[in-house]
Every structure is written in C-alpha cells, then in structure tokens.
Amino acid sequence: MDKTGHPKPVLTATMKALLTFVTFLGFFTPVTAKPNAGLKTWGRFNKLPYPADKAFLYDTFPKDFIWAVGTAAYQVEGAFEKDGKGLSIWDTFTRGGTRMITGDVGSDSYHNINADTRAIKQLGVSHYRFSLSWSRIFPNGTRGSYNEIGTNYYRTLIKKLKEIRVEPVVTLYHWDLPDHLQQTLGGWSNPELVGIFKDYADFCFQAFGDDVKYWITIDNPFVVARHGYGTGVVAPGIKTDPDLPFRVGHNLLKAHAAAWHLYDRHYRPRHHGKLSMALASHWIKPSRTRLESLRECQCSLDHVLGWFARPLFIDGDYPPCMKSRLGSRLPSFTPEESEQVKGTADFFALSHGAALSFHLINDSLKFGQQEDLDLRMLLYWVNTEYDNPPIFVVQSGWYVLGNTKTKDPKHMYYLKRFIAEALKSIVIDGVNVIGYTAWSLIDGFEWHREYGIRRGLYHVDFNTPDMKREPKTSATFYRNVIQSNGFPELPENRPVQGSFPCDFAWGVSANSIQVETTPTQFADPNVYLWNISNNGELLKLEGFSAPPLHRTPHCADYATIRQQVEIRQIGVNHFHFSLNWSALVPTGDVAHPNTTLLGYYRCFSRQLLQANVTPVVTLWHHTRQRSSLPAPLDTANKWLNSKTPEAFADYARLCYRELGAYVKIWITLNEPNDEMVSYPEGHEMLRAHALAWHAYDREFRYAQGGKVSLALHMDWVEPAFSFSRKDVEPAKRVLDFCVGWFAEPIFGSGDYPVGMRSWLRQLNSLELPVFKKDDRQLVKGTYDFFAISHFSTKLVTHAKEDSYTYTAMLEVQHMIDTTWIMSPRPVVPWGLRKALNWVRLFDVPVYVMANGVQEDPARFKDSLRVYYLYNYINEALKAYTLDGVNLKGYFAYALNDQRDPGFGLYGQVHEEVIVKASLSNYRNIIEHNGFPIQGAEPQLCPSVAPPCRSCHVLGKSPVMGFLILVGSGVLITLGLIIYYTAKRHKECY
C-alpha cells in the first residue's frame, strides 16, 4: 500500500508519457463512427507495447470527474407493502415456485435514510445513483393510484443528499415493474406500456426534476428483455416464447425515447438535466486470432450492447449482425420510429461488472469466443463504435461471497482494477469518461442470487433490527481514491537516477551449469572425408580410426566451458552456479570424489577468472524434484540423518580445498527455506550451514580470503490492507515463517523468531526444534553477507475468502492485486525494495543472488524481461541510494533457457544459441553501473587488475594435421586437429 492507503500499484506515471507517445504515433485516432468501427479495438490493443501498457498508471482524473455510488430500489429499500406501496413483479416472482427468500426487507433503506446518507457522506462521493420504486409511487402503475407517502420518501432522500452536497442520479426503472401492469397487460411485452411509462416519467420529472440533473430511464434493458421474458432467470420469469425478448426490447427502446423527448421538450429548458438509458455488457475476446473470430466478437457485443446502443446513438435501427442472424424474429422500426429513437441519449450510461449481461447464462451469444473483464477495452469499443460519446460508468464492481463481512479484498482489488482501467481509458486512449459509479453502497438482495453474494461497500448485518451498516475495506479504499481523485504519483513511485558503487557485483545466476566429463578435443578417434569440391562437409569414413593421442588434457579441451564462459558478453563480473553434491561425492565419502567432475568444476572456475568473471559457487541447491544428496544419505533419512550435517561439512572442505584458489564467494545452501522442508529438516540444514561456515573460517579463510554465507528465498509479503493494523501482523507472521525461520538464528539472536515460536505454541505444536546451547553458539553469526533470491510479491490478509488460497496453519489468506502484471507470478518491482529494507535491519552486506521472471522461451524479443530487469534494478538502486541498504551485488536469473527454462537471457533453438533483447538491455545497465543522471559527470572508478595475472583468455592455435590427397579435390584427414590453448597455459590436473 502507498501512503494514501491505496493498494500499491506497479509502475510510475512515466509510463503516461510513453503511452501518450504511442497514442500520438497513431494507435488512437478519433474518427466519425462507421459501421463496425469498434472492430479495430482488438487490433489496436494488440499493438500497444507490452508490458508497458499493462503497467499501473499513476495519474489523476479530470477535476470535474463524477465519483458516485449506487443502489437499486428492490435490492435495498424493503418495506414492500408499507405506506401504500403496491406489489412489484419481484415481490411476486420471489414467492413463486420453490423460492423461499425475498427482498421484502432487503437492507431496509426505507427506514434507514439517515444511515445511508451518513455512509454516502463518509465515502466522499459527489453523486448517488438510486432508483425509484414505480409501485411505491404508483401502486398499480398508473397515475390514478398515486401514493403521496411513497413520493415523500424520495423527496426526503433527495433533500438529505442535497444537505451533504451530493447530487442524485435517478433511475426511473430498475427491473421492478408494478405487478398490476404485468398481470393485466403482460408487462413490457405490451406496447401500451410505452405510454404508461411516459406518464410515470412525466410525474417524476415534475416531482423531482428541480433537484436532479442526471436521469436514467431504464436500467439494463438486455436483462429485462432476455432474462425477464426469455430465460426466466429474473422477474417476471417468463420463458415461453423465444422471440418475446426482442419484442420486449423494442418496447423498452420506444418507452425510453418517449420519456427522453418529453424531458427534452418540457423539462430540459428549466432543469438543464441530462437523460440516458443504462446499458450493460460483457467484454469478449477472440478464441483465435483470425478475422472471423474478431467479427464474431463484434457480433456478440452487438447482440448485447449494440441491441440498444445502435438505435440510440447511430441510426435508430438494430445492428446489421442482429438483423442478418435473427431475420423476421427481430421487430422492425418504421422510419418515424427510427427518427423518434435515434439520438435519445445525452451520454452513454455504461454498466460493467457482475451483472447478468456479463455472466451470460449460456454460450449462445458468445459465438465461440470468450468473455473477459476488461473495462478499458469495452470503453474504447463504445467510444469508437458510437462516435466518441461522453461515457458515464453508472455501475461497476464485483462481489464477494455472502459470508464475507467487512474484509473484502476481492471486491476491493477488482474495484481498483476497474477504476485504473477507466483512468487509462481517459489518459491514454482519449476516451471521454465523465464519471464512475462503484456498486453498490450497501449489501442487499442480489436478484437471482438472493443474499448469496454481497456487493456493498458497506456491510449490512441482516440479523440486527436496524440493519447495522459498517464500512468494508473496499469503502476505505474508494474513499481514499476519491480524496486523491485517482492515483497521484508519489516520490517512491518515480524511477531514481544514480549509480551503484564502483565495486558493485553485477552477475547472472544459473541453477546449474552444463557439465562435460570427456574433453571434446582429441577425443574423437574417427577418420573423416573432407569433400572440399562440393559442400565442404566432413564425412565419417567407416572402418578407419586414428591412433590414440597421448597428452595431458587441458581446460581448453572442454568446448562446453568455452561456450558457457561467453557470459562475459553480458558484461557481468560475477557468475553464480551450483555444484552437484551427489555427483561430486557419489559414495558419500569425500576421500573418493569424482575427480573428473571436480576437475571440470576447477577448469570452469579458472576459465571464468581468465574472462574476468568472479565465480560464486553454491555447494548445495535445494530442489523439490530431487534431494541432490549422495546416495547413502539420500536413502538414509536425508537431512533428518544426524550424520548429514557433518557429511556436508566434509564435502564443503573438499570444495574449499580443491576450488578455493578460484572461488572467493561461497553459498553453502541455496534456498533451503522451502515450504516443503519440515522444521526438523531445516534445523539440520542450519547446523550443516554453520559447520561448513566454521570449516572455512578456521581452515581456509586466512589463505584464500573468501566469504561464505547462505542464500534465502525471499519474496516480499505485503499486507492486503495497509490501513488495517490487523493485516500487518499476518504479513510479519508469514515473513517470520518463510524467511526469519533461517535468518534469525544466523543473522540475529541465534534462535528462531519469537513470533514463530509463540504462534506454534498457541497451536500446541512441538514441531519446531529447540536449539541446544552448543548449537545456538554454532549457528549464530555464521555469515559474511546476506544473500536473497527474490522474484515476486504476494498479499496476505487475516480475512478468509473462499476464492483465494488460505493457509490454515498461519491463518492467512494469500492473494494478488488484479492490476499486477502476471507471468505467471506477479511482477511487483517495489517488492524488492521492501525486501531489501527488511534485510537492512540485520545491518549486514546484502546480495540479490537471483532475480528474474519467467517468460515464453520462444519470445526472443522478451519485452517482459526487459521491463522486469529495468524496474527491479531501479528499485534496488532506490534501496541503496535512498534507504541506505548496504547492497553489494545484483544477479539476474538466469543465464539460459536450456538449464533454467523460461528464465534465460539466452534462448536456444535446436543447437543455435539466441541472444535475447533482455541481454543487451541488462548489459547497458551494467555498462552505466545503474541509471546515471543525464548530463552529470561520468562515474570515475579505478581500473581493477585481472583476478588471475598469470591467466589469459583462450587463444586459438592450429597444431598439426596429416593430409593425404586422394583423387581430385578430395582429402582424407587423419586426426586433423585444431584446438584452443592458452598462450601461456597451465594444466588443470
């Protein structure tokens, strides 16, 4: 979370300038709408820069932006028969069939005007959208049944809103038709309702119009027509005639147009208000990239949104796609009716979120494509398809399950996502979005889902007499957004300029390296034909072999070393890789090591030094797939074997002795703090690390001058609600159990974190071992630096919601911010800075030993990794320059896709090694030692002498060749030898 209490986003407003430039280049060009103009939406967004366009945009909304919250009468009012109110179709519908739950009481807003207006005031909104209950004003639906008490309820509500300086946005019809009109006339299937609705609207304009500047005639006519008179999912529940929804929709459009013209002629000159119909839609994305799929997407939107939007905003007629597919099933407008309907909307009132129009009941209107939640693309489509109308988002939000109380992280982060998308739509896409309405103010009756979900910003306790309202965390978030008018950029969000220290370690990490047990040079006994007159290929001559060569192997004989040492092209000065304990000491006895493999590691480390790259070596890398312990230990209880720590220390001594001349930075255990590791296993790992550290400290440090520590996996853990103190404690608890578990015994007190032990004690758990006095002294202080592997960030809360991962033992829910870039883990650069500041408390030098992102290996123009490295390294620079973290080095993960699939700076196609775009970008950062200030004097660093004065980079020298001429242009080569040797070489062994 940032200082304003917002869930903390990903990037800075510098993205605004980039994306505005992209817009300038022509990705957004306002034009007069043409038929199917919205079809270009999918192509346009496919061309926007990835992942920059997906990054969070820090910016604010226009000064006159409308911030609103809303409700619907039947959902919240209750008092279904009180004070003369007549029955609505929902009062009847909820009593039909086997239904047991009604909205008779709802949230009892009828008796809680003060509580509702108090909540509205707390939010700080400028507008409140609510609907009038038609049957409360006209109990039987017509003016002759006028109910003064019901009318006064709305007069009182509007007066209360005006007192708190909140403007009403009034909906005339939100699905609750007077039941009398349904029973006597057939409801909206009868064209007579056009005139009846016009008369009802006339009364409302006259009664409330002085105080209302925004009117919605009908909410979501798609749901009314298709699901009220087609599928029967909502009231009045009719499902007998498949063509009836289209006739109902026809009447709804004509009723709206009649009300609009009435207002335009008789009330607008005096009231100066605006009027529209609220239209709702899903967004839809193609299942394939072909043009046919895009056309099906366009047709899907036409059948839901275009059904009503095109007649209102374009030409007074239905979309061509609907007409061609439905034929005579779709009613026709006369020329006079088209003129009457066309242009009868003063703004585009758009609903988006968990409405029935989004969750389509079946796949019939998807046409083989996929629903999606993208509000930004929907806004752009509306803007393009309907000629840039002002768009008022009159309903937006998500929902949580009905057992959720005041902690609603899912609702809050979806709310953040939709608001952020609306902001990008304005700032980047040039869409004229004039307002946003969070849905809804309070929990209520959720139509066909009854009370099974909650959508309110305020929790309603339905079991209390006064229906107690209590703000949820989503309400606090929304209030903060409104107060800030968006997401203003804060200093911590901006990129920093500056340089790392001259001795900064720039590195790259790999879980392992490619090992070659047989030198490739001189190892091939075959004889070849060299066809120089044709294609120059070497063809093996069967039945012949060259005599064996008697020579001592050189490090230069290993082609794999030569290939891997090319990491110097990246510009790094350090390379981190892991040894294979089980392969080096297969019997478990260090007196009988694998000398060939040991020699290879020695050669590899030496050749790194020759290339001015310092090797950083891990003795044991924890993997879930295999233990990598020598077979005798692997079959004998692994780390729970009391002999394993001592065996590890002996193995460490072997490595120090054999490789210590070349390796000056050692990692004993890499990422042992895995959730799959038990506490007893971790205890033995701590002892193993400590024994290995002391072995180096006592026996090798003086002669070799190296450093030893361990590397811990440390993704950051952020409270889901920073404004809730209750969530700070769960975040600290998770960090204690994930990182402090290993860090505190070594870098701190010599014991496990107090919070960790006390929490387990509460659970009556005896799993966490107790340090004996000798072990405590053994483990404490066994470090020369603090190394972390960091990849991502997660949110935690103590609240429990079924849609997220819940860890019962720690009583925390893990979740993500839906605005984060995913691949597949969240990309959250600021999490690295927070992790480094957590480590800073131990007052020790710090290395980021692995940091990287997984991306499709086929993407050699790996823009996500370019973005990732730039921003994560910039956050590391902030930690160093602004926070005082003693950061000594940064290692990108990983070297190549062959060893670490999806993470590599190098890709590979068959045998060809591909340099990815991220490699050159990382090299550029290294060359500048960070992000130097433009125009500033370059950083002057003293030149560093090569680490091995007697070592030289491999040189290429031909040695000998025996040639026999056979025939015209054909040579037989007997052991034609070209190999690499150092100009002044030393043998490896």
Secondary structure, DSSP 8 states (H G I E B T S, - for coil): --TTS----SS-THHHHHHHHHIIIII-------TTGGGHHHHHHHHS-TTGGGS---EE--TT-EEEEE--HHHH---TTGGG---BHHHHHTTSTT-----SSTT-GGG-HHHHHHHHHHHT-SEEEEE--HHHHSTTSSGGG--HHHHHHHHHHHHHHHHTT-EEEEEEESS--BHHHHHHH-GGGSTHHHHHHHHHHHHHHHHHGGG-SEEEEEE-HHIIIIITTTS-SSTT---S-TTHHHHHHHHHHHHHHHHHHHHHHHTHHHH--EEEEEEE--EEE-SSSSHHHHHHHHHHHIIIIIHHHHIIIIISS--HHHHHHHGGGS----HHHHHHHTT--SSEEEEEESSTTTS-SSSTTTTT-EEE--HHHHHHHHHHHTTS--EEEEEEE--EETT--S--HHHHHHHHHHHHHHHHHHHTT---EEEEEEE-SB----GGGTTSEE--SEEE-TTSTT--EEE-HHHHHHHHHHHHTEE---GGGS---EE--TT-EEEEE-S-----SS-STT---EEEEEETTTT--EEEEEEEE---------GGG-HHHHHHGGGGGGT-SEEEEE--HHHHSTTS-TTS--HHHHHHHHHHHHHHHHTT-EEEEEEEE--SS-----HHHHTTTGGGSTTHHHHHHHHHHHHHHHHTTT--EEEEEES---TTS-HHHHHHHHHHHHHHHHHHHHHTHHHH--EEEEEEE--EEEES-TT-HHHHHHHHHHHIIIIIHHHHHHHSSSS--HHHHHHHHHTT---S----HHHHHHHTT--SSEEEE---EEEEES---TTSEEETTTTEEEE--TTSEESSSEE-THHHHHHHHHHHTT---EEEEEE-----TT-SS-HHHHHHHHHHHHHHHHHHHTS---EEEEEEE-SBTTTSTTT-SEEEETTEEEE-HHHHHHHHHHHTTEE--TTS----------S-TT----EEEEEEEEEEE-SSSEEEEEEEEEEEE-TT-----
